[in-house]
Amino acid sequence: MIWRRILIYALLFVAVACFLACSSGIKAVKHFQYQPDGWDMFRDNPAGVADSNISLRNINALIWSRKSKGQIYASPVINDGLGVIPALDRRIYLFDPATGDGIGKIKMNSSSSSSPALAENLLYVASEAGDGRLRCINITRGMEVWAMELGDVSAPIILHDRTLFIGNYGGDFYSINRFTGDVNWTHRTGGLIRGGAAVADGRVYVGSTDGYLYCLDIDSGDVAWKFRAESAIFTTPALSNLCFVTTFDGLLFALDPASGDEVWRFQTEGNVFSSPVADGEAVYFGSNDGNLYSLSSRDGFVLWRFRTESIVTATPLVSSDAVVIGSSDANVYFIDKGTGREFFSYTTSSRIESSPVYYDGMVFIASADRHLYCFGQSGTAMSARIAP
């Protein structure tokens, strides 16, 4: 009788597991082979440093566009012929970056505006109110590895070695073992956390709407220092020679990453929701005054500013020779990095708040018109649409 019961329970367990796997809406991408040169998280690296190994100066055409059912505010991740982009229709879309063709989708219980992360064959996605979970998905097996309650989240997921860093609307900042979902430590801030973390040299930096930038020990979560800005921080800091952070009241602060002391500041004429990107020589970010700024990292001197026709809340893509930014004027601008002059642009049908990413000679950016756009060097244009 005992063995019979064990057999029945085992069969029930297998049946439930199969049901959950089949009902999860996760398609196994069996051909996927992770490559080290993919775009695997927001800004592509945990420090927010520009990629000097890529060139964008030859991009001059729309290659394809792809329509979704929901608006897109997150940035995609792309690796080895697989693209992943969350939308507000409770789906995570998988697509072929070369053509825009759909590969599959992951059904969620609520919308997602958090930029995902990818490492090896593990995809990390977070959802908003109504579900509020952080999930680890094995994309080659098409199954959920673990999930944890995280609360309402729109911040990007940041990867560093074996760890995920992410904050929620409750003001809690988490360090999480990315293989098990176990929480290494948490730190409570006094406001919402809307931006992501920057990581370098054994420390992690994160801002909060309580007006503080926190510098935490990467292993313990202990506060090394905190910097009091003059208003809320909605953005992700960047680290190169200095620590750069933008604030709601239009300031960019350059701080000593070791002590948190202010080195210099720059005032724009609008609120700032654009996270900075740095390359060692300059720092780049947008403002609600309609400008994309390039400032000298050393002293904040304006190297150039590029004027759009509306506010700029997106985070720029910075390469060795170009800067790409989207604006609420519905345009994507490709700008020469040295001169600040436009060399290519494209008009979508609505505002752009998603940040552009790079993969295999192409730039990808989403618009509030529910399309994901792919730009590259002149070729045959095509259009793909997400299946219902």
C-alpha positions as CSV (number, residue, x, y, z in Angstrom):
1,M,0.0,0.0,0.0
2,I,2.8,2.4,0.9
3,W,4.5,1.8,-2.5
4,R,1.2,2.3,-4.3
5,R,0.6,5.6,-2.6
6,I,4.2,6.7,-3.4
7,L,3.6,5.8,-7.0
8,I,0.3,7.7,-7.1
9,Y,1.9,10.8,-5.6
10,A,4.8,10.6,-8.0
11,L,2.4,10.4,-11.0
12,L,0.4,13.3,-9.6
13,F,3.6,15.3,-9.2
14,V,4.6,14.6,-12.8
15,A,1.2,15.5,-14.1
16,V,1.1,18.8,-12.2
17,A,4.6,19.6,-13.4
18,C,3.7,18.9,-17.0
19,F,0.5,21.0,-16.6
20,L,2.4,23.9,-15.2
21,A,5.0,23.7,-17.9
22,C,2.4,23.5,-20.7
23,S,0.3,26.3,-19.3
24,S,3.1,28.6,-18.6
25,G,3.2,29.8,-22.2
26,I,7.0,29.5,-22.2
27,K,8.4,28.3,-25.5
28,A,11.7,26.4,-25.3
29,V,14.4,28.0,-27.6
30,K,16.5,24.9,-28.0
31,H,18.9,26.3,-30.6
32,F,20.1,29.1,-28.3
33,Q,23.8,29.2,-27.5
34,Y,24.8,32.1,-25.2
35,Q,27.5,34.3,-26.6
36,P,29.6,36.8,-24.6
37,D,29.1,39.7,-27.1
38,G,25.3,40.0,-26.6
39,W,23.3,42.9,-25.1
40,D,22.3,41.2,-21.9
41,M,20.9,44.0,-19.6
42,F,20.0,47.7,-19.5
43,R,23.0,49.7,-20.9
44,D,24.7,46.3,-21.5
45,N,26.9,46.4,-18.5
46,P,26.5,46.9,-14.7
47,A,28.6,50.1,-14.7
48,G,26.8,52.1,-17.4
49,V,29.9,52.5,-19.5
50,A,29.7,53.1,-23.2
51,D,30.9,50.3,-25.6
52,S,33.9,51.6,-27.4
53,N,34.2,48.4,-29.5
54,I,31.1,49.1,-31.6
55,S,30.6,51.6,-34.5
56,L,27.2,53.0,-35.5
57,R,28.3,55.6,-38.1
58,N,27.3,53.5,-41.1
59,I,23.7,53.0,-39.9
60,N,21.4,54.7,-42.4
61,A,18.2,52.6,-42.8
62,L,15.2,51.0,-41.2
63,I,15.6,47.2,-41.6
64,W,12.3,46.0,-40.1
65,S,9.6,47.0,-37.6
66,R,7.5,44.7,-35.5
67,K,4.1,45.5,-33.9
68,S,3.0,44.3,-30.5
69,K,-0.4,44.4,-28.8
70,G,0.9,46.4,-25.9
71,Q,3.0,49.5,-25.5
72,I,6.7,49.0,-24.8
73,Y,8.8,51.0,-22.3
74,A,11.5,48.5,-21.4
75,S,14.6,47.9,-23.4
76,P,15.2,44.5,-25.1
77,V,18.0,42.0,-24.5
78,I,19.5,40.3,-27.5
79,N,21.9,37.3,-27.7
80,D,22.7,34.6,-30.3
81,G,19.8,35.3,-32.6
82,L,17.3,35.7,-29.8
83,G,15.7,39.0,-28.8
84,V,13.5,39.5,-25.7
85,I,11.2,42.4,-25.1
86,P,8.5,42.9,-22.4
87,A,5.3,44.8,-23.1
88,L,2.3,46.1,-21.2
89,D,0.0,43.4,-22.6
90,R,1.2,40.9,-20.0
91,R,3.5,39.2,-22.5
92,I,7.3,38.9,-22.9
93,Y,8.0,38.6,-26.7
94,L,10.8,36.5,-28.1
95,F,11.9,37.5,-31.6
96,D,14.6,36.9,-34.3
97,P,16.7,40.1,-34.3
98,A,17.7,39.6,-38.0
99,T,14.1,39.6,-39.3
100,G,11.8,40.6,-36.5
101,D,9.9,37.2,-36.8
102,G,8.3,35.9,-33.7
103,I,10.0,33.0,-31.9
104,G,7.5,32.7,-29.0
105,K,6.1,34.6,-26.0
106,I,5.9,34.2,-22.2
107,K,2.6,35.0,-20.7
108,M,2.7,37.0,-17.5
109,N,0.0,37.8,-14.8
110,S,0.6,41.5,-15.1
111,S,2.4,44.0,-17.3
112,S,6.1,44.5,-17.4
113,S,8.1,47.7,-18.0
114,S,11.3,46.5,-16.3
115,S,14.2,45.8,-18.7
116,P,15.1,42.1,-18.4
117,A,18.5,40.5,-18.1
118,L,20.0,37.4,-19.7
119,A,23.0,35.2,-18.6
120,E,23.8,31.8,-20.2
121,N,20.4,30.2,-20.8
122,L,18.7,32.0,-17.9
123,L,16.3,34.9,-18.5
124,Y,15.3,37.2,-15.7
125,V,12.0,39.2,-15.9
126,A,10.0,41.3,-13.4
127,S,6.4,42.3,-13.4
128,E,4.3,45.1,-12.0
129,A,1.3,45.5,-9.6
130,G,-1.1,42.6,-9.9
131,D,1.7,40.0,-9.9
132,G,4.8,41.7,-8.6
133,R,7.2,38.8,-9.1
134,L,10.8,38.4,-10.3
135,R,11.2,35.2,-12.4
136,C,14.1,33.2,-13.6
137,I,13.3,31.3,-16.8
138,N,15.4,28.6,-18.5
139,I,14.8,29.5,-22.1
140,T,16.4,26.4,-23.6
141,R,14.1,24.1,-21.6
142,G,11.1,26.4,-21.6
143,M,10.5,26.3,-17.8
144,E,10.5,28.5,-14.8
145,V,13.5,27.9,-12.5
146,W,12.4,30.0,-9.6
147,A,10.2,33.0,-8.7
148,M,10.0,35.4,-5.8
149,E,7.6,38.1,-4.5
150,L,9.2,41.4,-5.2
151,G,6.3,43.9,-5.3
152,D,5.7,46.5,-8.0
153,V,8.8,47.0,-10.1
154,S,9.7,49.1,-13.1
155,A,13.5,49.3,-12.5
156,P,15.8,47.4,-14.8
157,I,17.4,44.1,-13.6
158,I,21.1,44.4,-13.3
159,L,23.5,41.4,-13.4
160,H,26.8,41.1,-11.8
161,D,28.5,37.7,-11.6
162,R,26.2,35.4,-9.6
163,T,24.0,38.3,-8.4
164,L,20.9,40.2,-9.5
165,F,20.3,43.8,-8.2
166,I,16.9,45.3,-8.3
167,G,14.7,47.7,-6.3
168,N,10.9,48.1,-6.0
169,Y,8.3,50.8,-5.4
170,G,8.4,50.0,-1.7
171,G,11.9,51.4,-1.5
172,D,13.5,48.0,-0.9
173,F,16.8,47.2,-2.8
174,Y,17.7,43.6,-3.2
175,S,20.8,41.5,-3.8
176,I,19.7,38.1,-5.1
177,N,21.5,34.9,-5.9
178,R,20.6,34.6,-9.6
179,F,20.8,30.8,-9.6
180,T,18.6,30.1,-6.6
181,G,16.5,33.2,-6.0
182,D,17.7,33.4,-2.4
183,V,18.1,37.0,-1.1
184,N,21.6,37.8,-0.1
185,W,20.6,41.1,1.6
186,T,18.2,44.0,1.4
187,H,18.5,47.7,2.0
188,R,15.5,49.9,2.7
189,T,15.5,53.4,1.3
190,G,13.0,56.2,2.2
191,G,11.4,56.4,-1.2
192,L,10.5,54.5,-4.4
193,I,13.3,52.9,-6.4
194,R,12.6,53.5,-10.1
195,G,16.1,53.3,-11.5
196,G,18.6,50.5,-11.7
197,A,21.9,49.9,-9.9
198,A,25.5,50.6,-11.1
199,V,28.1,48.1,-9.9
200,A,31.9,48.4,-9.8
201,D,34.9,47.8,-7.5
202,G,33.0,45.9,-4.8
203,R,30.3,48.5,-4.4
204,V,26.8,49.0,-5.7
205,Y,25.2,52.4,-6.3
206,V,21.4,53.0,-6.4
207,G,19.2,56.1,-6.2
208,S,15.8,56.6,-4.6
209,T,13.0,59.2,-4.7
210,D,13.9,60.0,-1.1
211,G,16.7,62.1,-2.8
212,Y,19.6,60.0,-1.8
213,L,22.2,58.1,-3.8
214,Y,23.3,55.1,-1.8
215,C,26.7,53.4,-2.1
216,L,26.5,49.9,-0.6
217,D,29.0,47.2,0.0
218,I,28.4,44.5,-2.6
219,D,28.8,41.6,-0.1
220,S,27.0,42.9,2.9
221,G,24.7,45.7,1.8
222,D,26.2,48.0,4.4
223,V,26.2,51.7,3.6
224,A,29.6,53.0,2.6
225,W,28.2,56.5,2.0
226,K,25.0,58.2,0.9
227,F,24.8,61.5,-1.1
228,R,22.0,63.9,-0.5
229,A,20.8,65.2,-3.9
230,E,18.5,68.2,-4.1
231,S,15.5,66.2,-5.4
232,A,14.3,62.7,-6.2
233,I,16.4,60.3,-8.2
234,F,14.4,58.3,-10.8
235,T,17.4,57.1,-12.8
236,T,20.3,54.7,-12.9
237,P,23.8,56.0,-12.0
238,A,26.9,55.4,-14.2
239,L,30.5,54.8,-13.2
240,S,33.7,55.5,-15.0
241,N,36.3,57.8,-13.5
242,L,33.5,59.4,-11.5
243,C,30.0,58.4,-10.3
244,F,27.3,60.2,-12.3
245,V,23.7,60.6,-11.3
246,T,20.8,62.6,-12.7
247,T,18.0,64.0,-10.6
248,F,14.3,65.1,-11.0
249,D,15.1,68.8,-10.7
250,G,17.4,68.8,-13.8
251,L,20.8,68.3,-12.2
252,L,23.6,65.9,-13.1
253,F,26.0,65.3,-10.2
254,A,29.6,64.0,-10.7
255,L,30.7,62.4,-7.4
256,D,33.9,60.8,-6.1
257,P,32.9,57.1,-6.1
258,A,35.1,56.3,-3.1
259,S,33.8,59.0,-0.8
260,G,30.6,60.4,-2.3
261,D,32.0,63.9,-2.3
262,E,30.6,66.2,-5.0
263,V,33.2,67.0,-7.7
264,W,31.0,69.1,-10.0
265,R,27.4,69.6,-11.0
266,F,25.5,70.7,-14.1
267,Q,22.0,72.2,-14.3
268,T,19.7,71.6,-17.2
269,E,16.5,73.5,-17.8
270,G,14.1,70.6,-17.3
271,N,13.5,67.6,-15.2
272,V,15.7,64.6,-15.9
273,F,14.5,61.0,-16.2
274,S,17.3,59.9,-18.5
275,S,20.0,57.8,-17.0
276,P,23.6,58.8,-17.9
277,V,26.1,56.8,-20.0
278,A,29.8,57.5,-19.6
279,D,32.9,56.7,-21.7
280,G,35.8,58.1,-19.6
281,E,36.0,61.3,-21.6
282,A,32.4,62.4,-21.5
283,V,29.0,61.7,-20.0
284,Y,25.8,61.6,-22.1
285,F,22.1,62.1,-20.9
286,G,18.9,63.6,-22.0
287,S,16.6,66.2,-20.3
288,N,13.0,67.4,-20.4
289,D,14.4,70.6,-21.8
290,G,14.6,68.7,-25.1
291,N,18.3,68.4,-25.2
292,L,20.8,65.5,-25.3
293,Y,23.9,66.6,-23.5
294,S,27.6,65.6,-23.9
295,L,29.6,66.9,-21.0
296,S,33.3,66.6,-20.2
297,S,33.7,64.1,-17.5
298,R,36.5,66.1,-16.0
299,D,34.7,69.4,-15.2
300,G,31.2,69.3,-16.7
301,F,32.0,71.6,-19.6
302,V,29.4,71.3,-22.4
303,L,31.1,69.6,-25.4
304,W,27.9,69.8,-27.4
305,R,24.1,69.6,-27.0
306,F,21.7,68.2,-29.5
307,R,18.2,69.8,-29.6
308,T,15.1,67.7,-30.2
309,E,11.5,68.9,-30.6
310,S,10.3,67.5,-27.2
311,I,11.4,66.0,-23.9
312,V,14.1,63.3,-23.8
313,T,13.5,60.7,-21.0
314,A,15.2,57.8,-22.7
315,T,18.8,56.7,-21.9
316,P,21.2,57.1,-24.8
317,L,23.2,54.4,-26.6
318,V,26.8,55.4,-26.9
319,S,29.4,53.8,-29.2
320,S,32.9,54.6,-30.3
321,D,31.6,57.1,-32.9
322,A,27.9,57.8,-32.4
323,V,25.1,58.5,-29.9
324,V,21.6,57.2,-30.4
325,I,18.6,58.7,-28.6
326,G,14.8,58.6,-28.8
327,S,12.6,61.6,-28.0
328,S,9.0,62.3,-27.2
329,D,8.9,64.0,-30.6
330,A,8.6,60.4,-31.9
331,N,12.0,60.6,-33.6
332,V,15.1,58.3,-33.3
333,Y,18.3,60.4,-33.7
334,F,21.7,59.1,-34.7
335,I,24.3,61.7,-33.7
336,D,28.0,62.0,-34.5
337,K,29.8,61.6,-31.2
338,G,32.5,64.1,-32.0
339,T,30.5,66.9,-33.4
340,G,27.0,66.5,-32.0
341,R,25.5,66.6,-35.5
342,E,22.7,64.3,-36.7
343,F,23.7,61.9,-39.5
344,F,20.4,59.9,-39.6
345,S,17.0,60.0,-38.1
346,Y,13.7,58.2,-38.3
347,T,10.2,59.2,-37.3
348,T,7.9,56.8,-35.6
349,S,4.2,57.3,-34.8
350,S,4.5,58.1,-31.1
351,R,6.8,59.2,-28.2
352,I,9.9,57.1,-27.4
353,E,10.8,56.3,-23.8
354,S,12.6,53.0,-24.3
355,S,16.4,53.1,-24.6
356,P,18.1,51.8,-27.7
357,V,20.3,48.7,-27.7
358,Y,22.9,47.3,-30.1
359,Y,23.5,43.9,-31.5
360,D,25.4,42.5,-34.6
361,G,25.6,45.8,-36.5
362,M,22.0,46.8,-35.7
363,V,20.2,49.2,-33.3
364,F,16.8,48.3,-31.8
365,I,14.4,50.8,-30.1
366,A,10.8,50.7,-29.1
367,S,8.2,53.4,-29.5
368,A,4.9,54.0,-27.7
369,D,3.3,53.3,-31.0
370,R,3.7,49.6,-30.0
371,H,6.4,48.9,-32.5
372,L,9.9,47.7,-32.1
373,Y,12.2,49.2,-34.8
374,C,15.5,47.7,-36.1
375,F,18.0,50.0,-37.9
376,G,21.1,49.0,-39.8
377,Q,23.1,49.6,-43.0
378,S,21.1,50.0,-46.2
379,G,19.3,46.8,-47.2
380,T,15.9,45.5,-48.0
381,A,13.3,46.8,-45.6
382,M,10.8,44.4,-44.2
383,S,8.0,44.4,-41.6
384,A,7.0,41.7,-39.1
385,R,4.0,41.6,-36.9
386,I,3.4,39.8,-33.7
387,A,0.9,37.0,-34.0
388,P,-2.2,37.2,-31.7
